[in-house]
Amino acid sequence: MFYYLIFLFRNIGVLSESNTVYAIDLLGFGASDKPAGFSYTMETWAELILDFLDEVVKRPTVLVGNSVGSLACVIAASDSTRDLVRGLVLLNCSGGMNNKAIVDDWRIKLLLPLLWLIDFLLKQRSIASALFGRVKERQNLKDILLSVYGNKDAVDDELVEIIRGPADTEGALDAFVSTVTGPPGPSPIALMPEIKIPVLVLWGDQDPFTPIDGPVGKYFSGLPSELPNVRLHMLEGVGHCPHDDRPDLVHEKLLPWLANLPSTAEPEVALT
């Protein structure tokens, strides 16, 4: 039996048929605490993942993450001192906590002055509160989701409310401002060559946030030819959130990969 830490929710039913599944909300997300004035960083989230594995799961684990969650998993797996991660599944991995990480993308270069202005404005509490209020309005939120999903039918009222709920909790505004204006964190491009465990990369080809023709997407698309432990599958017509956009396509690639992970002398520990 394998043990997984999952950042994904519409996949739990399928994965739990043959695996033990853990679903967590990292600090600042979902139902987790959102401490006032806390400075969120990618390194903090990676450390929380490792602490969860160490204190709750208590055995090496396959980490699955989407976007920033993927990057947090990569950072956690790059910590070779704790030997807690057995494999990685990366879904449209982000280049950083925010877009300032991918300055090599000409699209981001054009937007950098605007991003700096947004950072400045978000430091003003009244402006940040007004902007956040607009973002989390039902229709605005639905429009944002529709722009990043290939399968528009997946953007239903349930999904909108799942995202809106945490946005109305105490500390949500601080979390929003910190993640948008904070340091982008370590780059996956710098970390991936050091990771030797099995890695499955799934990428939606219609992703506007981390497009396959951008620096991060190009890097991951070429990675299987450089690193034998990495396997990549492109998912046609899929956006930034493949696991929710087209979970059937994700399961089609994910389940066989999990089933074929190499066993160890102590399969219950699931080491690689």
Helices and strands as residue ranges (DSSP letters): E 3-6, H 12-15, E 20-23, H 42-52, I 53-57, E 61-66, H 68-77, E 85-91, G 99-101, H 106-122, H 125-135, H 138-148, G 152-154, H 157-167, H 172-181, H 188-191, G 192-194, E 199-204, H 215-222, G 223-225, E 230-235, H 242-245, H 247-259
